[in-house]
Amino acid sequence: MLSDIDQQIQIALARARAHPDHWLLPIHRRALYHVLDPVKSAPIQVQVRPWLDLHTARYVLPLWEPILQDPEHIWKNYYHVPSEMVSLLEGLLHGATDTKSVSERADHWAEVSGLTGELPSSQFYHAWCVYKAALKALLSAFGYDQFSQGEFSGTTTQIDNVYGDTANWAAIAFAGGIWQPDLPLQQELRRVFGHWNQDLEEVRTRRMQFWEWWLLEAIPKAYEQAQENQ
């Protein structure tokens, strides 16, 4: 890779390691994306970020498993969707997928997420973030990049709204935590309200492991694939 990209990766790695909760902050990811893809109008096949999003979404696919084990089977009609979104994005990057049909399906999946997706209070929220990671990767390939429009400060870490990027959702899913129900028990639409405890050393360790993979393995691989399509 180019020396300036290597340098920015090392800076980002140092920042994630230095952060008390091992977050690579949104403002720093956004700066890194700009270095990786200075020409936003280039075809997606020659941009680094779409390939990076592909690898990132695929990396956390196994963490979708709790949704499959949900005894309520709320998402039984969508069990296949995260892996399908990843496959469709890969097809787009290789020029082997019909853009119009994929766009229509992505719009539907985005509507599902916005209207009925798991809430941060749900015990299935971290698994649901796998769906969000794949969805954001696919939507970003069509130019729907709300992350670039988000207003983030130097203290913004986890993003739980539409402005999260693929890496944000993947980091939440990968780092995990311990979910506990709120007392007294409250339930709505077959879901018990609760909260996630992420203030744990094991969570911080896993989050750092994610950023190390993302920076040192995923980005170089994505950069190489983008260069191959120049």
MARKEPA-838889 format. One record per residue (C-alpha): residue in one letter; x, y, z. Coordinates in steps of 0.02 Angstrom, whole numbers, padded with zeros to 5 digits, always signed. Example, Ala and Ser with C-alpha at 12.3 -4.5 7.8 and 13.67 -1.06 7.14 Angstrom:
a+00615-00225+00390 s+00684-00053+00357 
This chain:
m+00000+00000+00000 l+00048+00182-00015 s+00152+00249+00127 d+00025+00382+00177 i-00110+00249+00195 d+00007+00140+00298 q+00044+00290+00407 q-00141+00329+00433 i-00175+00148+00480 q-00040+00153+00613 i-00108+00317+00680 a-00283+00244+00688 l-00218+00088+00774 a-00128+00192+00905 r-00286+00294+00935 a-00394+00138+00960 r-00266+00065+01081 a-00256+00227+01178 h-00444+00250+01194 p-00504+00190+01366 d-00639+00082+01286 h-00537+00042+01131 w-00649+00131+01008 l-00586+00194+00841 l-00692+00351+00845 p-00812+00394+00702 i-00719+00555+00667 h-00558+00457+00643 r-00642+00324+00534 r-00714+00460+00425 a-00542+00538+00402 l-00471+00367+00359 y-00607+00335+00229 h-00559+00499+00146 v-00378+00444+00133 l-00428+00274+00063 d-00548+00346-00066 p-00508+00528-00107 v-00610+00518-00270 k-00790+00479-00219 s-00854+00479-00397 a-00747+00329-00448 p-00836+00165-00488 i-00864+00061-00332 q-00751-00079-00397 v-00599+00035-00384 q-00644+00110-00216 v-00573+00033-00057 r-00719+00059+00060 p-00847-00051-00030 w-00725-00196-00023 l-00686-00154+00158 d-00871-00153+00200 l-00891-00320+00113 h-00755-00402+00218 t-00818-00318+00377 a-00997-00376+00355 r-00942-00552+00311 y-00826-00559+00463 v-00970-00543+00586 l-01097-00654+00497 p-01073-00797+00623 l-01133-00679+00760 w-01308-00680+00682 e-01333-00851+00763 p-01431-00791+00918 i-01569-00730+00801 l-01582-00905+00729 q-01596-00978+00905 d-01732-00857+00961 p-01878-00965+01021 e-02001-00831+00963 h-01938-00850+00783 i-01980-00668+00751 w-01857-00655+00607 k-01886-00826+00528 n-01925-00747+00359 y-01761-00651+00367 y-01640-00783+00430 h-01554-00784+00260 v-01547-00597+00233 p-01378-00543+00307 s-01282-00675+00209 e-01383-00634+00053 m-01342-00449+00070 v-01158-00492+00081 s-01170-00604-00073 l-01262-00470-00171 l-01132-00339-00126 e-00995-00456-00184 g-01090-00482-00346 l-01102-00294-00372 l-00915-00273-00345 h-00879-00408-00472 g-01006-00338-00594 a-01108-00498-00589 t-01270-00436-00510 d-01416-00338-00581 t-01408-00167-00498 k-01593-00123-00509 s-01658-00281-00427 v-01528-00271-00288 s-01573-00088-00255 e-01757-00131-00234 r-01719-00271-00112 a-01599-00161-00015 d-01734-00028+00002 h-01854-00158+00071 w-01727-00224+00196 a-01688-00046+00251 e-01874-00016+00280 v-01885-00174+00386 s-01737-00118+00490 g-01806+00057+00515 l-01982+00006+00562 t-01966-00159+00655 g-01782-00192+00692 e-01718-00244+00864 l-01698-00100+00986 p-01542-00068+01092 s-01643-00131+01241 s-01666-00302+01161 q-01562-00454+01209 f-01547-00485+01022 y-01482-00310+00981 h-01300-00360+00960 a-01349-00501+00842 w-01462-00379+00749 c-01310-00269+00722 v-01249-00403+00601 y-01402-00365+00493 k-01364-00180+00509 a-01182-00204+00460 a-01229-00299+00302 l-01366-00175+00259 k-01253-00025+00278 a-01122-00108+00169 l-01249-00139+00032 l-01329+00033+00043 s-01160+00119+00042 a-01121+00036-00124 f-01272+00130-00195 g-01212+00295-00126 y-01322+00299+00030 d-01186+00348+00152 q-01270+00431+00301 f-01111+00407+00402 s-01027+00545+00301 q-01167+00664+00352 g-01169+00624+00538 e-01123+00755+00666 f-00996+00670+00778 s-00892+00745+00917 g-00724+00693+00985 t-00815+00591+01117 t-00938+00499+01005 t-00908+00311+01012 q-01050+00190+00979 i-01183+00247+00855 d-01357+00172+00876 n-01447+00269+00740 v-01450+00282+00551 y-01280+00370+00546 g-01181+00214+00593 d-01064+00140+00463 t-01031-00043+00431 a-00881-00044+00548 n-00985+00031+00689 w-01117-00106+00681 a-00987-00243+00662 a-00889-00179+00812 i-01045-00182+00921 a-01086-00359+00867 f-00908-00421+00889 a-00871-00341+01057 g-01031-00404+01136 g-01076-00379+01318 i-01192-00446+01450 w-01379-00414+01431 q-01487-00399+01585 p-01677-00377+01592 d-01747-00221+01672 l-01844-00245+01833 p-01988-00254+01852 l-02002-00352+01691 q-02080-00255+01547 q-02125-00334+01381 e-02185-00269+01213 l-02205-00361+01048 r-02133-00521+01123 r-01976-00432+01181 v-01922-00401+01361 f-01842-00232+01393 g-01667-00233+01463 h-01495-00156+01449 w-01321-00206+01392 n-01171-00196+01508 q-01022-00158+01398 d-00913-00088+01537 l-00815-00250+01548 e-00633-00287+01513 e-00678-00434+01402 v-00785-00318+01295 r-00645-00191+01279 t-00524-00330+01233 r-00637-00399+01097 r-00669-00224+01029 m-00481-00197+01013 q-00464-00365+00928 f-00594-00309+00802 w-00505-00146+00761 e-00338-00234+00744 w-00415-00354+00618 w-00504-00212+00528 l-00350-00102+00514 l-00212-00230+00488 e-00300-00364+00386 a-00463-00301+00311 i-00402-00133+00245 p-00245-00203+00158 k-00351-00339+00078 a-00483-00214+00021 y-00349-00097-00046 e-00271-00237-00147 q-00437-00286-00224 a-00477-00106-00269 q-00308-00090-00353 e-00337-00250-00452 n-00494-00171-00527 q-00410-00009-00581 
